[in-house]
Amino acid sequence: MAEHYQQSYQTQHHTQQQPPSHQVVKAATAVTAGGSLLLLSCLIMAATVIALTIATPLFVIFSPVLVPAVITMALLTTGFIASGGFGVAAITVLSWIYRFVTGKHPPGEDQFDYARNKLASKAREMKDRVEQYGQQHTVTQQHQSS
């Protein structure tokens, strides 16, 4: 590990004290690579504009067919992806339930038990409140009728 730090320190120290000719070569390489990539992006942009210029009349002519076809394909693709996602989710849930029922302690079981216990305690608390309210209401009605 110490060798790795020593090598990285030497590399950093070495790059800071490079002769100017190495720095010029690095700059020339960077300018050449950047310039060629910039030229390539300009050519791709020009090709895209030319292709759109040629294809636009075809899109206009075939739009009564293409638009419904694209909408149909989008709906079909969305349906298949959603169906697959729901299928995977269902299999995952069924697998989790199977592991839970068979006692194999699936991930998240402790959170599930905590939530179930908290929900049961809240339900008992609400039941007690309703019973108290019912008793108070019954007592109040008896006093008013007397």
N, C-alpha and C positions, 0 to 999 in steps of 0.2 A: 504494500500500500504506500509505503514511504517512497518507493522508487517511482510510482506513478506521479505523486506530487512533485518529486524532484524533476522528473522529465517534463511535466507540464510547466513548472517554473522556468526550466531551462529554455523550453520552447517559447514561452512568453518573453523571457529576457532576451533571447536570440532575435525574435522578430522586432523588438524595439531598437536593436542596434544593427539593422541590416544596412548594407551600403546603398547609396541612392540608386544605383543601377538596378538592384532587385526591386526597389519600390517603383521604379519606372516600368519595369517589366510587368509587375502586378497591375499597375494602373492601365497599361496598354491592353493587357489581357481582359481586365474588367470592362474597358471601353469597347473592345472588340465584341465580347460576349453580349454586352448590353445593347450595342448598336445592331448586331445581327438579330437579336430577339425583337428589337423595336421595328426593324425592317420587316421581319416575318409577320409581326402583328399588323403592320400597315398593309402588307400584301393580302393577308386573310380578310381584313376589313374591306379592301377593294373588291376581292372575289365575292364577298357576301353581298355587297351592294350590286354588283353585276348580276349575280344569281337572282336576287330579288327583283331586279329590273326585268329580267327575262321571265321569271316565274309568275309575277303578279298578274299578267293577262290570263295565264292559264288558271290561276286561282279564281279569278273573276268569272271565267267561262264555266269552270267546274264547281263553283261554290254551291249551287243547289244540290249537288251530290256529296261534295266533300264535307260540308258543315254537318249534315245529319250523320254521316259516317263517323266523323270525329267525335261527335257527341255520343253516339252509340258505343264506340270503342272506349271512350272515357268511362261511360257508365258500366260497361262490362268489366273493364279493368278494375274500377273501384269496387264493384261487387265481388269479384274474385279475391281481391286483396282483403276486403273486409271479411269475407267468408273464411278465408284462411286464418286471419287473425283471431276471429271469434272461435274457430275450431281449436287453434293452439291454446287459447285461453281456457276453453272448456276442458280440454285434456289435462291442462295444468291444474285446474281446480279439482277435477275428479281425482287426479293422482294425489293431490294434497289431502283431500277428504278421505281417500282410501288409507293413506299413511296415518292420518289422525285417528280413524276408527280402529285400525289394527294396532294402535299403540306404538308406532315407530317414531313418534316425536318429530313431525315435520317442522321446517323452519317457520317461526312465527307462532308456534303453538302457545307459548307463554303469553304473548300479547293477546291472542284470541281468548285464552282463559281469563286474563285480567279484564278484558272488555266484557266478557260474558258475566263475570262476577259483579262488575260495576253496574251493568245494566240490570242484573237481578236485584242488587241492593237499591237502586233507584226505583225499580218497580215496587219493591216492598215499602219503601218510603212513601211513594205516591198512594199506595193502598191504605197505609196508615193515615195519611192526611185526609183521604176521602172518607174513611170511617169516622175520624174525628169531626170532620165537617158535617157528616150525616147525623152524628149524635148531637152536635151543637144545634143543628137545624131542627131536629126533632124536639129537643128541649125548649128551644125558642118558640116553636109552634104550640107546644103544650101550655107554656106560660101565657101566650097571647089568647088562647082559646078559653082559659080559666077566668 
